[in-house]
Amino acid sequence: MEPNSNQEAIAMGVSITIKNIPADLYGKLKARAEGDRRSVNGEIILILDEALHAHPVKPEDMIAIARALRERTQGAAIDDEFINRAKREGRP
């Protein structure tokens, strides 16, 4: 069976153009690429690959994470005063 043009394009790679990227987003992308010693194009490919190949978390794993977090924070008082103090101190 001969590959069709779509299969050939996928095997070789496909070029796309992304238009109207906000300047601040492009700046963050460029800085991230430089920090990783990659081109902007390479960084975009990595981000897309990570997003599209994300591994779903199994419910039992999420429950175990939640239980561990609950155990570590048991007894911690988070009330309005705590939140307001954190805001005043500049915490996000």
C-alpha positions in Angstrom: 0.0 0.0 0.0 1.5 3.3 -1.0 1.3 6.2 1.5 -0.9 9.1 0.6 0.3 12.7 0.7 -1.1 13.2 4.2 0.9 10.2 5.6 4.0 11.5 3.8 3.6 14.9 5.4 3.2 13.4 8.9 6.3 11.3 8.4 8.4 14.2 7.2 7.0 16.8 9.6 4.5 19.6 8.9 5.0 23.3 8.9 2.4 25.5 10.5 2.2 29.3 11.1 0.9 30.7 14.3 -0.5 34.2 13.9 -1.3 37.0 16.3 0.6 35.8 19.3 0.4 38.5 22.0 3.7 40.1 22.6 3.8 39.2 26.3 3.1 35.6 25.5 5.8 35.5 22.9 8.3 37.1 25.3 7.6 34.4 27.9 7.9 31.7 25.2 11.2 33.2 24.0 12.6 33.4 27.5 11.6 29.8 28.3 13.3 28.7 25.0 16.5 30.6 25.8 16.5 29.1 29.4 16.2 25.6 27.9 18.8 26.4 25.2 16.2 25.7 22.4 14.8 27.7 19.5 11.4 29.2 19.9 10.2 26.6 17.4 11.8 23.8 19.4 10.1 25.1 22.6 6.7 25.2 20.9 7.1 21.6 19.7 8.1 20.5 23.2 5.1 22.3 24.8 2.7 20.7 22.2 4.2 17.3 22.7 3.9 17.5 26.5 0.3 18.8 26.3 -0.8 16.2 23.8 1.0 13.2 25.5 -0.1 14.0 29.0 -0.6 10.9 31.1 -3.9 10.9 32.9 -3.7 10.4 36.7 -5.5 7.3 37.9 -8.3 8.1 40.5 -6.6 5.9 43.1 -3.4 7.9 42.7 -5.2 11.2 43.1 -7.0 9.9 46.2 -3.6 8.9 47.7 -2.2 12.3 47.0 -5.2 14.0 48.5 -5.0 11.8 51.6 -1.3 12.6 52.0 -1.9 16.3 51.7 -4.8 16.1 54.2 -2.5 14.3 56.7 0.3 16.9 56.3 -2.1 19.8 56.8 -4.3 18.4 59.5 -4.9 20.9 62.2 -3.8 23.9 60.1 -6.2 26.8 60.6 -7.0 28.6 57.4 -9.5 31.3 58.2 -10.3 34.8 56.9 -7.6 36.3 59.2 -4.9 33.9 57.9 -5.9 34.7 54.2 -6.0 38.5 54.8 -2.6 38.4 56.5 -1.1 36.4 53.7 -2.5 39.0 51.2 -1.1 41.9 53.2 2.3 40.2 53.2 2.2 39.9 49.5 1.8 36.2 49.2 -0.2 35.1 46.1 
